[in-house]
Amino acid sequence: MPPESSSSNTSSSHVRSGALSHIRVLDMSRVLAGPWCGQILADLGAEVIKIERPRVGDDTRSWGPPYLKDRDGNDTRESAYFLGANRGKKSVTLDISKPEGQQVARRLAARADVLIENYKAGDLTRYNLGYEQLKALNPGLIYCSITGFGQTGPMRQVAGYDFIIQAMGGLMSITGEKDDQPGGGPQKVGVAVADITTGMYSTVAILAAIVHRSLTGQGQYIDMALLDSQVAMIANMNMNYLVGGKAPKRMGNAHANIVPYQVFDASDGQFVVAVGNDGQFAKFCEAAGQAFHRDPRFLRNDDRVRNREVLIPLLAAVLKQRTVSEWISLFEPLGIPVGGINNLAQVFDHAQVRSREMRIDLPHPQAGTVPMVANPIKMSETPLRYQSAPPLLGQHTREVLADAGLTTAEIEQLQASGIV
């Protein structure tokens, strides 16, 4: 097994640091779930080597527009989608369908601490890159497979896509306006949340496996499925069904278990109120000049949930009487959760978001700089330091292969034959 400090000896054009600066990751995934996991690990300091197909690269490189502009204002080949999930990685082009490419991949895996892949179940075994095959080379390897439906079960060979998983996994059955309302019917979430969640769960699993290896010296296999993650993340709505015996339905922006907790119309726009307990409700009513909190029908949250059809129209009539900013300035100092509904331009201009430095700019070889969204993790002893912008296709091929022990002649031969 490679020592956990294996990547600390890696030659690099930049200084890496962070809680995982001793970890080397071979990222053989593409699109979003796997790359999102790899990007989190890179943000935490790991050396992440991204394997991409020669000439084509990750599928998302072509998922545009928009594309990053170069210094002259022209489109590059770097799509915004790709840029969003591949920060801090080194790009190596490699054709693993060829024996020569497989051999290179095995050499890289022999030196890795973690391997992430999202091929169909069993596909990499055909290329001599399955877990058992690589475990023989590297017993300490932590091998994380991400698929739509997992490595077992009747759908193990079916390709899984986020949209399909949101539908099959129940999320769309509880997302969207009620069927009897204008615009009613199922809706997907506005981002690929099944992919993102699976990437985050995968990161947690990998970190746990790293701790286990530090205690035992043993690597292990991790089987992650988008459908599993989607089912798990429905959280309290799952329990509403399992305990209550009825499948929850779409409720628009209302909450199944808390009232009032939804979008309301003000005189000049819309805003969100999220009253989480009875004390907040009393303050809310008093600030609005009402006595609904003294009405027996609305005393406790369970009363309000049972009588929501009576209470919500009463609140709606009151809240239409002032502007969004007036209600926010009234409720917020009292500790009543309230907020405007911002578009992304407003989000990144928000004083709190700017204060938390959630937008960053990294040097980019074509554009000069590239804007990015910061990782939300903030650590006191091992603060995140962003290593580099998302890589150009094959940007680090020669560097990584040379570091793995390939000679200049071997690398040139691989390039000449189209393997890299």
N, C-alpha and C positions, 0 to 999 in steps of 0.2 A: 504494500500500500504506500502511496506517496505521503511524505510527511505533511502535516497540516500547514507547514510554512513553505510548501513547495513553490507557491507563486511569488514569495518574497524575493526569490532570486531572479525573477523574470526581468529581462532587459525591457525598458520602456522609455518612451519619449516624454512621459509625464510622471509626476510623483503621485502614487496612489496612497491613500490613507483611509482609515475607517475601521469599524469593528470587524470587518471581513477582509482586511487587507492581506491576510495569510491564505485566502481561498482563491482557487482558480476554477472557473466555471466554463464548461463547453456547452454553448447554447446552440442546439441543433433544431430549434423550433422556429416557427414563422407565424405571421399574422399578429395575434394579440395576446392570447392567454400565456403562452410560454415566454414570448418576448417581454411581457409586462413583469413576469417573475424575474427574468434575467436583468431587467433594468433596475428593479428594486435591489437586487443583490449587488449590482454595479454601484448604485448610489451608496450602499453600505460599505463600499471599499473593495469588493471582490474584483479580480481580473476576469472579465467576461469575454470569451472568444466566440463570436457569432459566425457560424458556418452558413454560407449562402451558395446558391447555385451560380456557376459561372455565367456571366453575361446578363443574367436575369435578376438574380438576387431574391430577397424576400418578396412575396406576392405584393405586400403593401407598398413597395417602392413605386408601383404604378397606379396606386389607388388615389388618383387626383383628377382634376385640380381640387384644392390649391397646391402649388409646388413652391418650395423656397425660391426666392429670387436671388440671382447672383449680384455682384457689386454693380453691374450695369443695368440691373432691373429686369433681366431676362429670366425666364423659368429655368431652373436646374432640373435634374432628374430626382431630386429629393422631395418626396411628397410629405405633406403635413402629417398624414397618418403614420408613415414610417418614423418620422422624427419624434412622434409622441411616445414611442415605446422602445427606443433603442439607444438612448443616451448612455455614454460611458463604455461602450463596447468596442471591441476590435473586430473588423470584418475580414473574414478569410473566405475566398471563393474556393469551392471544392466539389467535384463531381463524385459523389459516393456511389453512383451506379456502376462505376468502373473499379476493377480490382485495385488499381494503383491509388485511386482516391480513398477506397476503403482502408488501405494500409496506412495512409496518412492519417485518416480519422482515428484509427486504432492507436497510432503513436501519440496523438493529441489526448485521447481518452486515458491512456496509460499515465499521463502526467496530471490529469484533472482530479479535483476533489468532488466536483458535481457535474453531472450531465443532465441537460433538459432537452426533451424531444417531444414532438407532437405528431409523429407519423401514425398511420393506422396501426391498430394492434398487430404486433408481430412483424411489421414491415422491416424494421431494422435488423431483425434476426436474419433475414434473407441476405443482408449485406455484411454479415459477420460482425454486426454492431449491436446485437441484443444484449440485455443485461448479463445473462449467464456467460456469454462469450467474452464480454469486457471484464466481468468480475474475475475471470481466470487471470487476466493481465494485471488487474488492479483491485484487490479485495476490499480496499477502503473506499471504492467509488460509490457515491450516492447518485442513483440513477432515477430521475423523475420523468415518468411518461404522462403526458397530458393528452387525453382524447375526448371525444364527445360523450361516449357512453362507458368508458372504462375497459379494462382488459378481460372482463368476464361478462356473462349474461348473453341473452339472445341477440342484442344489438351491438355487440363488441366490435363488429366489422363495419358498422354504419358510420359514415362521416357525420360529424356533428358541427353545426354552425350556430352561433349565438342566437339568432332570430328564432330558429327552430327550437332551441333549448328553452328560450323564454316562453314559447308556446307550450311545449310538452311538459315543462317543469312547473306549470301552474302560475307563473308570474303574470302572464297576460290575462288570466281569469280574474285577477284582483287589481289590474291596472287599467285606467281609463274611466270615462264617465259612465254613470249608470245606464243600463240599456234603455230606460224610459226617458232619458234626457237627450237634448240635442247633442250630436256628436258621440252618442253612446256606443258602446262596443269595446272589444279588446284593443289594447294598445301595448306596443313594446315600450320599454324604457328608452330614453333618448340616446343612450350610449350602450355599448355592448357589455352590459353589466354581468352577464354570465361568464364571459371571457375574463373580465377584470377581477371578478370574485375568485374564479378558479386560479388566476395568477397569484392572487394574494394568499389563498389557502395553500397553494404549492410552495410559496415562499416560507410560510410558517412550517410546513412539513420538512422542507430542506433544512431550515435552521434547527429544528428538533433533531434531525438526523445527524447534523454536524456535532451537536452536543453529545448524542449517543456515541458517535465515533470517537470523540475525544475521551470518552470513558472506557470504551471497549476495543477500539481499533477497528471496528467492523463498519463497513458501508452497508447500504441496504437499497431495496427497490421501493419506489413510491408510485402508486397507481392513482392518478387523479382523473376525474371525469367532470366535464361541464355539467351534465345532468345532475350528478350528486351535489355539486356545489350550488346549483340553482335551487334544488329542493331544500338544501340546508339553510340557505340565506333567507327563506321566507319567514323564518323565525316565529314571531308571535302569531302570525296568520296560520302557520302550520298547527300551532297548539290550539288556536280557536277551533279548528276542524277536529283535531284529535280528541279534545276535551268536550267540545260542544256537540260534535256529531253532524254538523252541517257545514258544507263547503262554503267558505266566504265568497261573496260576490263583489263586483266592482262598486266602489263608492265614490268615484271621482277623487276629489282632494280631501275628503273627510276621512277621519280615523275610525277604525272599527271599534275601538275600546275606550276612546277618550272624546269628550265633548265639552267645550268647543275646541276644535283642532282642525282647522281647514282654511280655505281661501274665502275672503269676504270682499265685497265691493265697497270702496270708499267713494267720495264724491268725484274724485279725479282719477281713479285707477283701482288696482287690486292690491291686497296685502294678505299676509298670513298671520293668523293667531294660533298659538299652540299652548293652550291652558292645560297644564299637566296635573294640577291638583286642586282641591277645594279652596285652599287659601288663596291661590292665584285667581280662582274664579271670583272670589269675593272682592279682591282688589280690582279686578277687571270691571266688574259691575259698578263698583263705587266710582271708579275713574270715569266710567261712561255715563254716570248720573242715573243709574238704574238700581233696582232692588231685586233683580232676578235671583240672586243668591239666597234670598229669604223665602222664596217660593218653595213650598214642600216638594213640588215636582222637580226642582232643580238643586236641591240641597247638596247632594253627594254626586260624585261622578257617575255611579251606576244609575242614579235617578236621571241624570242628564242624558246618558246613553239610551235609556228606555224611552225618554220623552224628547229625543232630538228633533222629531218632526214638528213639535210645538215650539221648542226653544230657538232653533236656528232662524226661522222667519222673524221672530221678535228681535234677535240680535242683529240680523241683516238690516232691518229697518232703521235701527239706531246707528249702525256703523256707516250707513250711506250719508250721514249728515255732516261728516268732516272729511278732510283730505287725508291721504296716506301719511304725509309727513306730520300732520297734526296728531293722528292716532299714535304713530310711532313715538313722537316726542312726549306724549302723555303716558303711554304704557311702559316704555322701556325703563325709565327711572324707577318704576315700581317693581321691577323684576318680572314683569309679565312678558313671556316670550312672544315677540312680534317682529315682523320683517317685511320689507318690500320685496317684490318679485323682480329680480335683476336679470337683464340679459348679460351676455359675457363681457360686453364692453363695459357695462356698469360694474360687473364683478371685479375686473382687473383694475378699475379706477377707484374701487372702494378703499377707504382709508385703512380699514382693518386688514384687508388683503395685502395692500402695499406695505403696511407695517410688518406683516409676517413674512415679507419677501417671497411671496408665492410665484412671482414671475422672476425668472433669471435670464441672463443672456450669456451664451457661451461662444467662444471663438469657432469660426467655421471656415474651412479652406476656400470655399467658393463664394459664400455670402458675406464674409467678414465676421458677422455674428449671427447667431440664430436664437430667437426667443423661445423659451421653454417654461414649462410649469414645474416648480420645485417639488421635491418629495416632501410630504407633510411631516415626516419624522424629524424630530428635533431632539438631539441627544447631548448631554452635558460633557461627557468624557470622550466620546468618539463622534464628534459632529460630522455630518455628511459634507463631503467636498466633491463637487461634480468634476469627474475626471476629464471628460471630453464631450464634444458634441456627438450626435449620432454619426456613425462612420459612413464615408463613401463606400460604394461597393468594391470589395477587395482591397481596401485601403491599407490593411495591415497584413496581407497575405505573406509577403516576403519576410517581414519582421517576425511573425509568429512561427513560420516554418523554420526559419533559421534558428530561432530560439529553441525549437523542438529537436534540433540536431541535424536537420537536412543541410546538405552542402549547397553551395551556389549552383553547381552543375546539376544537382538533383532538382532544385527548384526550377531552373531554366528548362529542364526536360519536361517537367510537369506542365509548365506554361506552354511549351511548344506543342504538347499533345492535347491541350485543352482541358486538362484535369483540374487546373486551378486558374 
